[in-house]
């Protein structure tokens, strides 16, 4: 169940982001989105989650326009882990994670025993079970991000959308959670679409990659075809080498420090 964007245009007040964007994001793959600050990465995710509506063009999911889905139906298909999760009401950690089950709960119905078991399991997977009864407002940024990750996993959707979802996490938790969602891609044919700032983290997990610059697609396809020195020079203005790393078995980007005059 892929996403197909055709002739998409979107602008913020006073600033165009996309004009005539065409893009196919394949199903059952881990696709990394990379590009400089302000190139449209988060706006792209907002469009495929229907948090923003294109001013021209279409965004289709599984062969249907996003407008054909109710909010509840779309929430059973797509889970989002945002880069910033603002909540000031003192919900407990368990209550926040349980919110991920609401799209699957009958209207006016209570969560089932199976819902509660799934919530417990994903809290354990995300290492937040130990403070399930604490208010989310008392947590550190990294702890809160793991709770939001757990909420998305509790949602149990075919598609997970990650917007710099590991930016606030230490390296152990970041790798653990990315391993978990990558495993779902490999064993359950789930789809992951993730924005990365760290090129080596993107290279380690992405099977496909989209490189954006100023609202246009510079390259899209397999990670090896997109993550090239020429593309990195064009988009990021850096000199780099890209090679398979013997230790990780993944592509690794090495940067040459630029001398400032």
N, C-alpha and C positions, 0 to 999 in steps of 0.2 A: 504494500500500500504506500505508494510514493507520493511526493509532493511535486506538482508541476506548476511553475509560475510562468505566465505568458504575458508579455507586453505590459509589465507592471510598472506603474508610476506612483511615487509617493513623495510628498514634501512636507516638512515641518514649516511653520510660518516663517517665511523669509529665506528658506533654505531647501533646495531640492536634494533628496536623498537618492532616489532611483528614477530613471527614465528609460522605459522600454527594457526592463529587466526580464530576461528569459533564463530559466534555470530549472533543472530536473534533479531532485534530491531522491536517490533510490531507496527503496524499502529494503529492510533486512541488512542494513549496512551501518557502520559507524562513520559518520561524515563530520569532519572537522571544518569549521569556518575560521579563516584567518584573514588578517588585514590590518592596516594601521588604524590608529584611533580616528573615529569619525567617519569611517568608510561605509557604514551601514550595517554592520554585523548584528547589533541588537535589534535594529529596525527590521531586518530580515526575519529574525526569530519572532518578533511581534506580529509580523504579517502571517507567518505560517501557524501561529497560535490564535489568530484572529483577535489579538489585542489591538491591532490597528487594521484599518480597511484601506485597500489600495484606491487611489483616486482614478486609476485607469487600469485595465487589464484584469486578469483572473488568477486566483490561487486555488488550485484543485488538490484535494486529498482523496486518495483511493478512487479516482475517477469522478468525484463529485466536487462541486464548488463548496467552499467552506460555509457559505451562506445556507446551504442545504441542511446543515447540522444545527440542531438546537445546542444551546450552551451545555446542557447536561450530557447530550450525546457526544459532543466534542471532548468533554472532560473525561469521558470513558475511553477516548482514543489517544489523547495527548496530555502528558504531564510535563510541567515546566519547573526547572530549578533556576530561579533568577539569581542575578549577581548581588542584588540587594533585596532583603526581605524585611520590610518595615512593619512592625506590629507593636503597638504600645499597650494593648490590653493584656493583662497578666494571665493568659491561657497557660495551662501546664504543657509540658513537652508532650505528654500522651494525648492531650486534647488537640494539639496542633497536628500531630501525625495522623490522628483519627480523621481529621478533615479530608485526608486523601481518600477515604472510603465513602464520602458523601455521594459522589456520582453513582455509586453502585448500591446505595441504600434506598429502599422504597420510600417515596415521598411520605412524610409524616411517620415513617417507620424508624425503629431503633436499630443500631448496628447489631449484627448477629455475632454469635460466638466465633464464627470463622473470621469475621472482620476483626474482632479483638485479638485473635491469635495472629493474624497477619500483622497487625500493628505491633504486637510484642516482638515478632520475629524481625521486622525491619528495624525496629529500635535497637535490637541486639546487633544486627548487621552493621548499623551505622554508629555503634558505640555510644548510644545515648540512653540506653535502657536504665543505666545507673542513676540518671536524674530525671526519670519520667514524671515525677510528681513536682518537680521544680517549675517555677514560672519561667517562661521563655525570656522574659525581660531581664532575668538575672544572669543569663548565660553570656559567655564571651562571643565574639563574632564568629570564631571557628566552630564553637559548639552549636551556635544557632544555625549555622550553615549546614551542619550535619543533620539537624532536626528537619530542616527544609528538604534535604536530600531524602530523608526517611519518609517524609510526607509524600514525595513524588513516587518513591518505590511502593508505598502502600496503595497508591492510586492504581497500580498494576495495569498500565496502558501499553498498547503496541508501540507507541512512540514516546521517547523521552527527549526533551529539549533542554539543553544545559547552556546557560549563559554565563560563561566564566565561573562555573559552579564550584570550582576548587580554589578560587583565588584567595580565600581567607583560611584555607586549610593547611596544616603542616603536611610535610611530604608523605608521611606514613598514611594519614587518613585520606589524602588526595589519591594516592595510588590504590588504596583499598577500595574506595568507592568507584573509581574509574574501572578497576578490575571487575567489580560487581556488575556494572552496566555493560561492559564489554562482553562478559560471559553471557549475558542475556541475548546479545546480538548473535553470538556464535552458537549458542545451544537452543535458543527459542525463536530465532529469526526476528527479534525485536529490531526496532530502528532507533538509532541515537543520532541526534544532530547537535553538535556542541561547538560553541565559540571558545576559542583559546587565544590567550596572549602569548603563552609560552610555546614557542615553535617546537621544541623537543618533546614536550608533553603531547602536543598535537600529533607529531610524527609517531610517537610510541603507540597511540591508540587508534588513529584514524585510518580506516581502509580507503575511504574516499576523502577528497579535500576540495574546498572551494576557496579561492583566493580573491578577495575583493579589494578594489581601490577606487575611491571617490564614487561609490555607487555603481560600479561596473564590475563584471566578472572578468578578471584577467585570465584565470585558468580554472578549470574544473575537471575532475577525473580521479584516477588513482593517485594516491599520495605520492608515489614515486614520480609520476608525470608532472604533478603540480609543484612539489617542493624541490625546485631546482635552483642552482645558483643564479641563473639568468632571471628567473621570476622574482627571487628575493632581492636582487639588485634593482629590478624595475619597480617593485612595489614598496620595499622597505629602505631602499637606498643603502644597502649594506653589502659588503663583500663577504661571502660565506662559502664553505664547502659542505656538501651533503654526501654522506657515505653511510654504508651499513656498519653498525657498531658490533663488534664481536661479542661484547659482554651482554648487551641487551637483545641482540638479534633484530634491532629496529634501526631505521634511518636516524641519523643524528646530524644536527646542524652545528657547525663550528664557525664562530664569527672571528673576523680579523678586526682587532681594535683600530678604530680610526684615529689618526693623529690630528688634533685640532690646532689650527694656526691662528 
